[in-house]
Amino acid sequence: MNDGKGEGVAIANLIGGADGYSVVGWVYRWSTGEHAVMWDVYGPPQPVSEIRPDLSAEQKQEIGFGVLTRIGRNSS
């Protein structure tokens, strides 16, 4: 994605998955200033354990980091 054309730029890796060390997705910053998550195309979204490099509290809130850490876990 190309920021110069009004698209997104990857700013961080989402780390997690079954082993806790794999890149399972990316955080993109759009030219509008918004942030979004793009998942790895191989398989369903995986739980996220950390973001590298770390993001600000505001950025984490915008992408719903708390929810990303609970993906695939039972709510019971």
Secondary structure as UniProt FT lines:
FT   HELIX           3..5
FT   STRAND          8..16
FT   STRAND          22..30
FT   TURN            31..32
FT   STRAND          35..39
FT   STRAND          48..52
FT   HELIX           57..63
FT   HELIX           65..68
FT   TURN            69..72
//
